[in-house]
Amino acid sequence: MKNLTDGSARRHARLLRSLPPLGEILGGSLFERRRRCGNPSCHCAREEGHSTVYLGVRTASGRIEQLSLIPELVPLAKQWAANYKRLLKIIDTISSNNRQMFRQARKRRRRNLKE
């Protein structure tokens, strides 16, 4: 980007290098629910219940979809959801830096026109 200063260009490149693997992102929120299975002899009838982790995602139509996760996939889902949040934060930072670049270019142009 020819309009970036040296410091801005380095910051921009560093942000691009810090992007998480794009194939390993998962939008949504993970949450846990406890439920009772209904079997009177099960431990859940006396204790807290069975724990299930869900992924909640708002679809493009605005509907909320909930997907129960098998225990083996919960760590992976947590990592990919964290990657998604990190990706959004990096995109927001890059966008902010780009807006600043446009502001600086506008100021330079105004100064040049006055001279």
N, C-alpha and C positions, 0 to 999 in steps of 0.2 A: 504494500500500500504506500504509494508515493507521498501521501499527505500526512503520514504518521511521523512524528519526531522519532529520534533514535530510541529514547526511553519508552515511548508509547509502542513502537514496533517490537521492542523486546518484551514488553508486558503482554502485548497481543500474542506473540509467538509462544510465550510461556503458558498463557491460558489455553491456546489451541493444543499444546502438548499435554496439558493436564486433563483433557477430556477423557471420560471413562470409555471403555469399549462400547461402541454403539449397539452391538449385538447383545449386550448384557445390561439392558435397562428395563425397568418394570414400573410403570405408572400405577399409582394406587396407594392404599394404606393397608397395613397389616394390623389386625386386631385379634384378640383372643376372646372366645366365649366359652362358658362352662354350661354344660347341659346334663340333664339326667336322662338315662336311657329308658327308664320305666320298669326295668326289671327289679322287683322288690328285694332280691337276694344280692344284687350288685352293690359294690362299695359306694357307688354314686348315690344310692338311696340314703346313706348315712353321712356321707362326706360332701365335699364341694362339687362333685360332678366330674364329667369327662371334659377335658380341655380340647378345644379345636381352634386352630388358627385359620383365619379367613383373610382373603385379599379382597378389599372393596375397591371397585373402580366405577367411576362415572362414565357412562358411554356417551357417544356423540349426540345421541337423542335425549340425553339428560337422565336416563334411567340409571340406577345404581345396581351393578352386578356384583354378587358376592360369590367367591369361589373358595371352597374349603381346601386346605392344603394338607397333603400327607406330611407327617413329621419330618421325613427325610428331606423334603424340599424347603422347609421353613428357613434354614440358614441361607440357602441360595436366594430365596425370595427376598430376605432382608437385605442381602448385599446388593441385589439388582435394584431394589427400591431405593437404597442409599445412593447408588449410581445415578438413578433418575433425578433425585433431588440435587445431587452435585452437578449434573448436566444443566439443569434449569438455572442454578446459581451462576455457573460459568457463562451461560448464554446471556443472562441478565447483565453480568459484568462486561462482557464483550460489547453488548448493545450500548451500555452506558459509556464505555470508552469511545465507541464510534460516534455517539452523539457529541461528545466532547471534541472529537476530531472535526466534526462539521462546524461546531461553534468557532473553533480556532481558525478554520479555513475562512469562515465568513468575516472574522475580525481582520485577518490578513488582507482579504480582498478590499475591505473598507479602507484600511490604511493605505493600500496601494492606490486606490482611487483618489484619495485626498492628496497624495503626493504629486 
